[in-house]
Amino acid sequence: MARNKNIHRHSQKTERFLSFVFYLLSLRRGYTSVEIIVMLSIIAMVGVLTLVSFTGLGERGTLNRAAQTLALNIRGAQNKALGVTRVGTVTPSAIGIFFTDEGSSYFIFSDVDNSRTYTPMADVKIGNDEVFERNVRVDSLTGFPSGSPQSFAAANITFVTPEASAILTDGAGNSTGNQLDIRLITPANGLTKTITVRTSGQISVK
């Protein structure tokens, strides 16, 4: 709703400006070629600025949806572990989510081998990969294994059944500390949003 109001407001401003330009044009019967070129340049510039503004609004909305959906899917994995959800004929020891740095998707998996990291030959994916819309991707995965920020090429969030306690690990199964920051980025304007997951189970978007 807020996005639609912003678009409507920008449209009204553009219409008022163009109306003013055409009013100025109507005050005289003849114009030199230079004056016509200047007027056309102004109109083109306004059109470009309006398009850039609309693109920014669209990207921000897409980024917000991607971040909220990711947060909800992380919470969903936590609820699956809390409910001790069976995957096929197996009751997994944990439910996890696997990410890669600069990845355009992520997926939920059943931690069958109890390694607290995704193992392709042992663990089972749950459902399809979740793909970010409009080329939003993971920009960075940051943990705090020794109190200082450290980037990782891959990361896992696993919720151990039945308490759904959270364990945060890198691609090799090593701890990333008590916190994992997943930063998303848009392709055109570089807008970012960070989803923070803590071992306490807290999930936040900022």
C-alpha atoms as one frame of an Amber mdcrd trajectory, in Angstrom:
protein
   0.000   0.000   0.000   2.807   2.435   0.942   4.628   1.579  -2.306   1.485
   2.369  -4.358   1.112   5.715  -2.570   4.733   6.624  -3.351   4.298   5.710
  -7.032   1.076   7.736  -7.215   2.794  10.728  -5.588   5.720  10.585  -8.047
   3.267  10.328 -10.956   1.390  13.406  -9.772   4.629  15.414  -9.492   5.678
  14.375 -12.997   2.268  15.274 -14.453   2.326  18.704 -12.785   5.825  19.437
 -14.096   4.978  18.377 -17.650   1.781  20.443 -17.507   3.872  23.463 -16.523
   6.287  22.836 -19.409   3.445  22.597 -21.921   1.903  25.756 -20.453   5.137
  27.614 -21.115   5.162  26.274 -24.641   1.623  27.557 -25.208   2.565  31.124
 -24.296   4.409  31.637 -27.586   3.586  30.788 -31.176   7.136  30.214 -32.440
  10.322  28.714 -30.978  13.885  28.402 -32.114  15.360  24.946 -32.625  17.593
  25.483 -29.562  14.582  26.194 -27.340  12.791  23.102 -28.604  15.873  20.931
 -27.959  16.200  22.322 -24.422  12.535  21.622 -23.665  12.770  18.075 -25.042
  15.916  17.475 -22.995  14.138  18.571 -19.814  11.188  16.266 -20.555  13.561
  13.336 -21.238  15.468  14.015 -18.022  12.258  14.024 -15.973  11.269  10.718
 -17.581  14.616   9.130 -16.684  14.459  10.362 -13.077  10.921   9.026 -12.724
  11.952   5.635 -14.109  14.917   5.422 -11.716  12.642   6.301  -8.811  10.130
   3.581  -9.761  12.973   1.047 -10.149  14.253   1.864  -6.668  10.801   1.435
  -5.163  10.367  -1.905  -6.933  13.750  -3.190  -5.792  13.133  -2.165  -2.194
   9.799  -3.972  -2.170  11.373  -7.088  -3.701  14.187  -7.039  -1.132  11.753
  -6.659   1.772   9.691  -9.612   0.527  12.808 -11.766   0.072  14.044 -10.976
   3.582  10.665 -11.591   5.224  10.164 -14.848   3.297  13.607 -16.073   4.349
  12.907 -15.210   7.989   9.577 -17.068   7.799  11.240 -20.136   6.229  13.873
 -20.190   8.966  11.081 -20.023  11.534   9.280 -22.782   9.624  12.342 -25.062
   9.861  12.482 -24.339  13.571   8.821 -25.322  13.943   9.427 -28.565  12.000
  12.161 -29.491  14.491   9.971 -28.508  17.421   7.187 -30.694  16.074   9.586
 -33.575  15.331   8.410 -33.743  11.728   9.058 -37.033   9.923  10.728 -36.839
   6.518   9.625 -39.900   4.577  10.268 -42.848   6.855  12.953 -41.065   8.884
  12.647 -38.843  11.935  15.694 -36.565  11.558  17.842 -35.465  14.455  17.690
 -31.903  13.133  16.123 -29.749  10.429  18.509 -27.394   8.653  18.758 -24.645
   6.064  21.782 -24.433   3.775  23.140 -21.208   2.225  26.039 -20.293  -0.026
  27.723 -16.908  -0.347  26.422 -15.085  -3.457  23.778 -17.790  -3.874  20.454
 -16.945  -5.485  18.640 -19.703  -3.583  18.689 -21.818  -0.420  17.003 -24.996
   0.761  15.731 -26.809   3.838  17.115 -30.267   4.594  16.772 -33.184   6.968
  20.035 -33.728   8.896  19.975 -37.513   8.617  23.669 -38.092   9.399  23.589
 -35.855  12.495  26.525 -33.759  11.215  24.830 -30.344  11.689  25.758 -29.478
   8.110  24.318 -30.442   4.738  25.885 -33.645   3.386  24.691 -34.282  -0.212
  24.970 -38.100  -0.161  23.426 -38.533   3.290  20.964 -35.736   4.025  17.596
 -35.229   2.334  16.263 -31.969   0.890  12.785 -31.011   2.029  10.757 -29.525
  -0.811  12.192 -27.437  -3.638  14.962 -24.857  -3.500  13.735 -21.414  -2.444
  14.803 -18.998  -5.207  15.009 -15.258  -4.519  12.889 -13.238  -6.944  14.237
 -10.660  -9.426  17.899 -11.672  -8.980  18.162 -10.838  -5.292  21.028 -12.915
  -3.888  23.027 -13.594  -0.749  25.732 -10.948  -0.525  27.558 -12.307   2.515
  27.393 -14.843   5.336  28.984 -13.520   8.512  29.530 -15.348  11.784  31.333
 -14.523  15.027  33.227 -17.691  16.005  35.761 -15.883  18.182  33.861 -12.695
  18.896  35.038 -10.992  15.698  33.137 -11.016  12.378  34.241 -13.660   9.892
  32.872 -14.333   6.384  31.968 -17.816   5.195  31.457 -19.310   1.738  28.622
 -21.528   3.023  26.584 -21.790   6.193  24.015 -24.022   7.889  21.303 -23.227
  10.393  20.147 -26.435  12.073  17.424 -26.849  14.672  17.884 -29.954  16.807
  14.804 -32.016  17.654  12.811 -31.959  19.819  13.844 -28.724  21.605  14.535
 -26.923  18.275  17.734 -25.470  19.709  19.730 -23.662  17.003  23.241 -24.607
  15.887  25.098 -22.365  13.407  27.895 -23.875  11.318  29.929 -23.210   8.193
  30.074 -25.519   5.157  32.478 -27.872   6.962  30.369 -28.116  10.095  32.491
 -25.764  12.227  30.699 -23.348  14.535  30.136 -19.803  13.271  29.563 -18.595
  16.824  26.359 -17.516  18.517  25.173 -15.393  15.596  24.901 -15.646  11.816
  24.181 -12.614   9.616  22.742 -13.333   6.161  22.912 -10.187   4.047  20.798
 -10.003   0.897  21.480  -7.556  -1.945  19.578  -6.324  -5.006  21.250  -6.428
  -8.454  20.739  -2.886  -9.752  20.922  -0.420  -6.856  22.793  -2.572  -4.338
  20.133  -2.274  -1.626  20.778  -4.611   1.307  18.837  -6.299   4.081  20.302
  -8.469   6.850  18.628 -11.439   8.513  20.245 -12.259  11.853  19.862 -15.699
  13.460  21.107 -16.414  16.975  21.616 -19.706  18.779  18.978 -18.531  21.246
  16.466 -18.994  18.407  15.924 -15.291  17.836  15.448 -14.239  14.200  15.499
 -10.587  13.192  15.422  -8.574   9.950  17.086  -5.177   9.645
